[in-house]
Amino acid sequence: MASARARPAAALYLPSGAALPLWARGLLAVFIGGFVEGTASHAVDLARHGLHAYSAFAPPLQVFFIALTVLDPLVAILLLYVRPAGVPLAALVMTADALGNWYANRAWLHADWSRLLRPVGMLPITLFALFVLASAVPLARALNTPRPVPVG
């Protein structure tokens, strides 16, 4: 039987029904947006070039970048449903993604470091990875902190 009072969007509440602080909701929104964008980016690469989209990179990096088409949406879904496991997975995926991109692109970064400042490519990946890493602990604490469930 459905409740007389329906809850708003899933990302506003913990699975227990307790409301999240506004700052935690904001972080979740940014995290989810970043992982959805990452999913789209890797999906477009695969749609355009198939399984050889990352053939210029070492085979382990090729496999990892293709796997991001599954890992990125998995993280986004876990975070959308406010699952605490989504936060450390987000940090792990973004650490590996940023390090993989830095390793794969090291030659052109060494040749012309100013390419790092372009708004597409390494700059947003690096900034998003740093943002995720810097905010992962406070967000994980917020998702794991017991809060009173509103009655009524």
C-alpha positions as CSV (number, residue, x, y, z in Angstrom):
1,M,0.0,0.0,0.0
2,A,1.4,3.4,-1.0
3,S,2.1,6.0,1.7
4,A,-0.2,9.0,1.9
5,R,2.9,11.3,1.8
6,A,5.2,10.5,-1.1
7,R,8.8,11.3,-0.7
8,P,10.5,13.7,-3.2
9,A,13.4,12.7,-5.4
10,A,15.5,9.7,-4.3
11,A,18.7,11.7,-3.9
12,L,17.3,13.8,-1.0
13,Y,16.9,11.0,1.4
14,L,19.0,8.2,2.8
15,P,17.6,4.7,2.4
16,S,16.3,5.0,6.0
17,G,14.1,7.9,5.0
18,A,16.2,10.6,6.8
19,A,16.9,13.8,4.9
20,L,20.4,14.7,3.8
21,P,22.0,18.1,4.6
22,L,21.8,20.5,1.7
23,W,25.6,20.5,1.2
24,A,25.6,16.7,0.8
25,R,22.8,16.9,-1.7
26,G,24.8,19.4,-3.7
27,L,27.9,17.2,-3.7
28,L,25.8,14.2,-4.8
29,A,24.4,16.3,-7.7
30,V,27.9,17.3,-8.8
31,F,29.2,13.7,-8.5
32,I,26.3,12.3,-10.4
33,G,26.6,14.9,-13.1
34,G,30.3,14.2,-13.5
35,F,29.8,10.5,-13.8
36,V,26.9,10.9,-16.3
37,E,29.1,13.1,-18.4
38,G,32.0,10.6,-18.2
39,T,29.6,7.8,-19.2
40,A,28.5,9.9,-22.2
41,S,32.0,10.7,-23.2
42,H,33.2,7.1,-23.2
43,A,30.0,5.9,-24.9
44,V,30.5,8.4,-27.7
45,D,34.1,7.3,-28.2
46,L,32.9,3.7,-28.4
47,A,30.0,4.6,-30.8
48,R,32.4,6.5,-33.1
49,H,35.4,4.1,-33.1
50,G,34.2,0.8,-31.7
51,L,36.4,-1.3,-29.4
52,H,39.4,0.3,-31.0
53,A,38.5,3.8,-29.6
54,Y,41.6,3.8,-27.3
55,S,44.0,1.8,-29.5
56,A,46.7,4.4,-29.1
57,F,47.0,3.4,-25.5
58,A,48.5,0.4,-23.8
59,P,46.1,-2.6,-23.6
60,P,45.4,-2.4,-19.9
61,L,44.4,1.3,-20.4
62,Q,42.2,0.3,-23.4
63,V,40.3,-2.2,-21.2
64,F,40.0,0.3,-18.4
65,F,38.7,3.1,-20.5
66,I,36.2,0.8,-22.2
67,A,35.2,-0.5,-18.7
68,L,34.4,3.1,-17.7
69,T,31.2,2.8,-19.8
70,V,30.0,0.4,-17.1
71,L,31.8,1.8,-14.0
72,D,30.7,5.4,-14.5
73,P,27.0,4.7,-14.7
74,L,27.3,2.2,-11.8
75,V,28.8,5.0,-9.6
76,A,26.1,7.4,-10.8
77,I,23.3,5.0,-9.9
78,L,24.8,4.1,-6.5
79,L,25.0,7.8,-5.7
80,L,21.5,8.6,-7.1
81,Y,20.1,6.0,-4.7
82,V,22.3,7.4,-1.9
83,R,24.2,4.2,-1.3
84,P,27.3,4.8,0.8
85,A,29.3,2.4,-1.3
86,G,29.1,4.8,-4.2
87,V,31.4,7.4,-2.5
88,P,34.5,5.2,-2.2
89,L,33.8,3.7,-5.6
90,A,33.6,7.2,-7.0
91,A,37.0,8.1,-5.5
92,L,38.6,4.9,-6.7
93,V,37.2,5.3,-10.3
94,M,38.2,8.9,-10.6
95,T,41.7,8.3,-9.2
96,A,42.2,5.5,-11.7
97,D,40.7,7.5,-14.5
98,A,42.8,10.6,-13.8
99,L,46.0,8.6,-13.4
100,G,45.3,6.6,-16.5
101,N,44.7,9.7,-18.5
102,W,47.8,11.4,-17.2
103,Y,49.9,8.3,-18.1
104,A,48.3,7.9,-21.5
105,N,48.8,11.5,-22.4
106,R,52.2,12.0,-20.8
107,A,54.0,12.4,-24.1
108,W,52.0,15.4,-25.3
109,L,51.8,16.9,-21.9
110,H,55.6,16.8,-21.7
111,A,55.9,18.3,-25.2
112,D,53.4,21.1,-24.6
113,W,52.1,21.4,-21.0
114,S,49.9,24.4,-22.0
115,R,47.5,21.9,-23.5
116,L,46.6,21.0,-20.0
117,L,44.8,24.3,-19.7
118,R,42.3,23.6,-22.5
119,P,38.7,23.3,-21.2
120,V,38.3,19.8,-22.8
121,G,40.4,16.8,-21.9
122,M,42.9,16.7,-19.1
123,L,41.8,19.8,-17.2
124,P,38.2,18.8,-16.4
125,I,39.2,15.2,-15.7
126,T,41.9,16.4,-13.3
127,L,39.7,19.0,-11.6
128,F,36.8,16.6,-11.2
129,A,39.1,13.9,-9.7
130,L,40.5,16.4,-7.2
131,F,37.0,17.5,-6.3
132,V,35.8,13.9,-5.8
133,L,38.9,13.1,-3.7
134,A,38.6,16.3,-1.6
135,S,34.9,15.8,-0.8
136,A,34.7,12.0,-0.6
137,V,35.3,11.7,3.2
138,P,32.8,14.4,4.3
139,L,30.2,13.0,1.9
140,A,30.8,9.4,3.1
141,R,30.4,10.6,6.7
142,A,27.1,12.3,5.8
143,L,25.8,9.2,4.1
144,N,26.8,7.0,7.1
145,T,25.6,9.3,9.9
146,P,22.4,8.2,11.4
147,R,19.7,10.9,11.2
148,P,16.3,11.0,12.8
149,V,13.5,10.0,10.4
150,P,10.7,12.6,10.3
151,V,7.4,11.2,11.5
152,G,4.2,12.4,10.2
